[in-house]
Amino acid sequence: MAAAELTETERDLVGARNHAQHAINLSPYDYRIRITEASVEEADGDRAAAEATLEAARSLAPNYWTVNYRLGNLLIRQGKLQQSLDPFRVAVAGNSTLLPGTLDLLWRASRNDVKVIETVAGSNPRARLTLAQFLVKASRPAEAAGVFESIDVDTLRASQDSATFLNSLIAAGEFGVARGFWAKLVGAGDSSALLWNGSFETDLLKNYPQFDWAFTRSEYARFTIDGSVAHSGSKSLKIEFAGRDTTRLDNEIKQLVLVQPGKHYELECYVKTDGLESPEGPRVVVTGNGTSEAIASSDPVAQGSNDWQRMVVDFVAPTVNSDKTAVVVSIKRKPKFSYDEPTRGTLWFDDFAIKEQ
């Protein structure tokens, strides 16, 4: 009756409080009735009574997330930030879906106090990963990195949220931090190579492609890792053109590479061709991250059938207000006109490397 009275347009809150109290007298150990009574009391403007009732409900069910979440929200509305932290901590521990919204609520209520939201997130690794993601989106990358680093590597590798966190760091321009965490997650160790897996000897990292080669489908060509042809080692990148007119390759094959702003670099690779026919062959292109404008590009790949030939791209990294930035290395083929003749044949690329000059 008390709960039903709350839904009425012209509700009788005095009657609702009487019904709720009578229900409590009949069933004094049922915490749910006290939540209803607290709702009636708050609707009647008596927040102090509602707080006392929710505290009584919490004493009956101290680990139930519903009670703690209701109490935490009531305390926040009364400006009692510090008192709300423990109920919220218990609530999100019992129901992890509440954590993102709770972090946002407490972030605003505390005027962006990192310690407050850290207290509520607690020590659970998944909760701390959510906290790290929240902080990077709140433009607090240093604190986000500190939280992320505190989580053990096995937990990070097992969670899909780790890749999302790396993507958020990259989107925020924190390339150096993202590359360091990526290397830790994929076991890259202290590799000094600027460009990863330049010889395609390592299997592509499906879960963590952020600083590895990323392939997407193309209607103009088929991309595979060829284990029978190589300039060095045993593998290479194979591109088989479909023979469609106005062939276009844009970012179907690319890698994000960490560089120092304003520094001069040389990108080299080797290419082999078999029956390449094209109005103009593909190029190896360096672009800034997030832009389609080329910083530098190679000469077009020579037509016909040719053994391994060296290709070189000299470029200067974009100047930014940071000690690290990133460029994108890709293989592109752009038509000069709205129509050109089909591109046919096969290419192999191998031994990509970038060196500072």
N, C-alpha and C positions, 0 to 999 in steps of 0.2 A: 504493500500500500504506500509506503514512504517513497519507494522508487517510482511508482506510477504517478504519484502526486507531483513529482519533480518535472514530469513531461507535460503536465497540463498547461494550457495557455494562461488560465487564471488559477494559478496554483495556490494552495493553502499551506504555506510553509510551517505554520504553527502545528497544524494537523500532521504534516509530514514528519516533524520532529517528534511528535508524540508517538506516531506509528513506529518510527525507527527505535525510539527508546523502549517501547513495549517489546519489539522484536529482540532487542539486546537482552532484556530481562528474561525472555523465554529461552534464548540461546546465547548465553554470555561468552562462549568460547569461539564463536564464529566471527572471524576477523572481517569477513565480507560485509556483514551488517553494519559494522562500524565505519567502513568506507562510505556506505550509503548515507549514514548519519552525518559524516563529515561533509558530504556534498550538500546535504540540506542546510547544514549550519553555515557553510560558506555562501550558499545562495541567499541566505538570510542576512549576510553581512557580518557574521560572527566568526572571523578568521581565527581568533584565539581559541574558541571552542573547537573549531575544526582541527586546529593543530593538536590540541589535547586528545581529541578522539582518534586521530591518525596515529599518534604516539601509542595510544592504547591498543590499536589494531596491530601496530608494529611489534608490540610486546608479545602478542599472540602468535604472530607469523613473522619473526625477525628476518628471515631469509627470503621471503616472497617478494619478487620484484615489483608486483603491482602496488603493494602497500608502500614500499620505499619510494617508488617513483612518484606516487601521489603526494607523499609527504615532502619530498624534495621540491616539487613544483610549488607547493603551497608556501614553503619556507622562502623560496626565491621571490614569490610575489609579495612577501612581507619584508623583503630586503635583508633576509637572514642568510647571506651567501655562505658563510663558513659552516653554519649548522646544516646546510643542505648537502654538503659534500659527501658525508658518510651515507645518507640514504641513497643518493645518486650512485655512489660507488657500488653499493650492494645491488641496486636495480640493474645497472648495466652488466654486472657480473652474472646476473641471472638471465638477462635477455640482451644479447649483444646487438640486436637490431636497434636498440634505444641509443647506442653510443654516439653515432654521428649527430643526431639531433640534440643530445645532451651536451656534447662538446660545443656545439654552436650556441646553445642557450647560455652556458656558463662562460663562454668566451666573451659574449656581449655583456653579461651581468658583471663580470669581473674586470671589464675594460681591458681585455686582451692579456690576462695574466696566465702565462704558460704553466706556472706551478699549480694553479687551481685545476686546470684540465688534466695535468699529469696525475694529480691526486685521484681524480675520478677514474681515469683510465686504468690505474693500478698496474700490476706487474704481468698480467696475462699477455703473452706474446702477440696474439691476434689483435687484442685491444690496443697494444702499443703500436702496431702497424697501422691501425686505423687512425691513431693519434698522429703518427708521423705524416700520413697522407693529409690530415686536416691542417697541420701546421704549414706544410709546403703550399697548400692552397691559400692559406692565410698570409702568405708572403713572409714566412718565418723559416727560411730554408736552413739556417744554421741550427736552430733548435730541432727542426725536423730530422736533420742528418744525425744529430746526437741521439735522438730516440731510436732511429732506425739502426744505428750502429750498436745499440745496447741489446738488440735481439740476436739470439744465436743463429748462425748461418743455416743450420739444418731447417729451422722453422721458416726462415725467409725463403729458402729454396722450395719448400713444400707449399708455399702460398702464392696464388695467382696475384694477390694484392701487391707483391713485391715488384712485379713488372709494371703495374699501374703506378706505383710510387716512383720508379725510375722515369717513366714517361712524364710524370708531373714535374720532376726536377728538370728534365730537358726542356719542357714547355716554359719553365720559369727561368731558363737561361743558365741553370747551374750545371754546366756541362762537366766541369772537373769533378765535382762531387758525384754526379751520376756515373761517370766513367769509372771512378774508384770503386763504387759499390758494385757496379756491373762486373768488373774484373774479379771481385771477391766472390760474387754469386756463381760465376761460370768457371771459377778456378783458373783464371788467366794468370794468376801470380803477379810477378813483377815484370811482365813482358814489356820491353822498351819499344816495341814496334808500334808506330803510330796507327798504321792500318792493320786491322785484325784479319787473320786467315787469308792473307794475300795470295797464297798458293792453293787455296781450296782443299787443303789436306784434312782439315777438321770438319766434321759434320756440322751443318748449319744449326744454329741454336734456335729451336722453335719457340721455347718459352721466354728467351731473353734475346730478342733480335736487335736491341737498341743500338749496339755498336758492332754488330756483325753484318754480313751481307743479307739484305732483305730482298726477296723475290716476290713479285706479284704477276698475275696472269696477263698475257698480251694476246690480242687477236692477230698480231703480225709476226710473232716468233715464239719458239719454244725454248725454254731455258732448262738445262740439266747440268749436273756435275758429272763429267766424263772421266771414268776410271781407266780408260785405255789410251788417252792422249794427254801429254803433259810437256811443258818446257823444262820443269824440274819436278822432282817428286813423282807422284803417280796420278795426280788428278788435275783437271782444269775446268773452267767454265765453258760450256758449249752452248752456242746460239744457232738455232736452225730457223732460217727465215721461211715464212709460209708462202712467199711469192704473191702477196697481195699488193695492189697498187697503193701509192701514197703511204708507204710504210712509215710508221712513227713509233719510236721508242723514247720514253721520257724518263720516268723514275721507276720502271719495272725492275731494274737491278740497281741497287744503291747501297752505300754504307756511310754512316755518320762517323766522322773522324775528328778527334780532339786535336786542336792546334793552338799555338800562341799568337795572339793578335799582332799584326804588323810584321810577322816573320816571313822570310822567303823560303819556299819549299820546292822540291822537285818530286813529282809523281812519275813513276815509271811502271810499265807493264810490258808484257809480250803478247803478240797476237799472231795467230795462224789462220789462213783462209783456205777454203776449198770451194771453187766455183762461185765466188762472190760476184754478183751482178747488181749494180745499184746506180741510180743517177748520182749519188754521193754516199760514200760509205759511212758507217757509224763513227762517232767520236767518243773519246773518254773526256768527261766534263767535270769540272769542279765548280760547285755553286755554294752560295751561303745557305745556312740552314734556314728553312722557312721561306725561301725565295726561289723563283725560277730563273733569275738572272745569273748568267754564267760569269764566274770570276776568270776562268781560263779554260781552254779546251785544246785537245790534241789536233793534229791533222787528221783528215778522214782516213779510215782504213783503206789500204790499196785494194783495188779490184783484182779478180782472178784467183788463181791458186798459188799461195806463197807459203814458204816455211816460216818459222818463228821470226818475227821482226820486233824490234824494240820501239815502244812509243813513249814519248815524254811530254809532260805538262808542267811548265814552270808557273808558279802562282804565289801571290802574296796574300796571307790570311787577312780577313777584314779587321779593321781597327775598331775595338770596342773598349768600354770602360771596365775591363775585367782582365784577369791574368790568363783566362782560358776562354776559347770560343770553339766553334765547330763548323766544319764544312761538310758538304755531301759530295762523295765521289760516285759517279754514275756513268752508264753507257747510254748515249742518246743518239737518235737518228731523227732529225726533223726535216720534213719536206720544205723546199724553198717556195713552192707554189701550192695552190689548192689541189692540184693533181700532179703526180709524177709517176713514172714507170715503176713496176713492181721491183722489190728487192728480193733477190734469191741467193741461195748458197748457205754456207756454214762457216762460222767463226769459232775460234777457241781463244780464250783469254787466260793468262796465267801470270803468276809472280808479280802481283801488284805490291808496290812499296812506296812509302813517302819518306823523304829525308830532308832535314832542315839544311839549307844552304848557308 
